[in-house]
Amino acid sequence: MRFQEEGARYLHLVDLDRALGTGDNREAVEAIRKALRIPFELAGGIRSLEALREALALGADLVAVARPLLRPALMGAEAAAAWIADYLEELRTALFAVGVRRPVEARGKVEASPGL
């Protein structure tokens, strides 16, 4: 992958089909992950803890969550902070359930749910 050979330190990968609700590119994401030697962030359609779990199962080092945060952000800083706190608590619970402390440690210990 050219960007990797030219010194890129990270890759930001967006699954637009998933973001738009018209499908997903799971196979392409898996192929890219296998070819990478650098960390990558996966974005697009990450709207739930299930989608976050799938992103980790696909090997993402970072996961971008944006759309679910827009409505609380428009309501104000307190609503946005509350949404983030709730999301982090769900994430901590999920990590605890698979016996790890950090999302990167969950790689290989979580599986994508069928039908996602």
N, C-alpha and C positions, 0 to 999 in steps of 0.2 A: 504494500500500500504506500503510494508515493508520499503522502503527507507524513507518514511515520518515518520513512527513510530520510525525509528532509528535516527531521528534528521536532515534529509535533510532540508535545508532552501529554496531551489529552485529546479525546475525540468526543464531541457533542453530537449524538445521534438522535434524530427525531423520526419517529414512526408516524408520518402524517396520516396514513390510512387509519391507524388506530385512533389518532387524535380526532379525526373527522367522523369516526364511527362507521367507516366503510370497509373494515377488514383489519388485518394486521400483517406485519412482516416478520413474524417470529423466526421463520427459517433464515431470512436474510440477516437478522440480528445475530442469530447463532453462528452463521458463517463468518460474519464480520468479527465477532468475539474470538473465534478460533484463529483468525488471521492476525489479530492485534497483539502487540507486545507492550502497549501503553494502556493506561486506564481509560474507560469510556463512561460517559454519562448518557443515560437513556431518558428520552422525553417523548411525550405524545400519548395522550390517553391515560396517564397515570392519575386516576381520580379516586382510587380506593386503596385500602390496604391489600386487597386481592391483587390489584394491578401492580402495586409495589412489590408484592411477593413474587409475581411473575417476572418483573424486571430483574430482581435479584437472582431468580432461578436461571435467567438467560445470561447471567454473568456481569450485569452492570455494576460498576464500582460506585457510581453516583446515580441518583434518580431525581429527575426534575418534576416538581409538582407545581402547577401554576393555576389552571382553570378553577379547581375547587376552592382556591384561596381568593379568587376575585370578588365574589359576593361579600364575604366577610370584610375584605379590605375596603370595599365601597361603603360599608356600614361604619367603618372607623377603625382606629388603631386597636381599641380594646377587643372588638369582635375578631380582628385578624389574629391578635395575640391568643385569644381563646381557642380559635380554630387550630392554630399551630400547636398549642399545648395539648389539645385533644388528639391531634394526629400523632404527635410524639408519644403520647401515652399508649395509643394503639400499637405503634411501632415497638415500643419497649416490651409490651405484652407479647407480641408476636416473636420477638427475639428471645425472650425468656422461654417461650414455649418450645423453641428449637435448641435451647441451651447455649446461647451466645450473647455477648454484650454489644457487639457492633455489627452493623449490616454486612460489612465485608466478610465477617466470619460466618455469615449464613450461607455464603456461596457454596453450593453443593449439598446443603442441608435442607433446602427448601425446594419445593416442586411447584410448578405452575398448576393451577387448578384446571381441570378439563373444561373446555368451552370458553376459556378466556381469550 
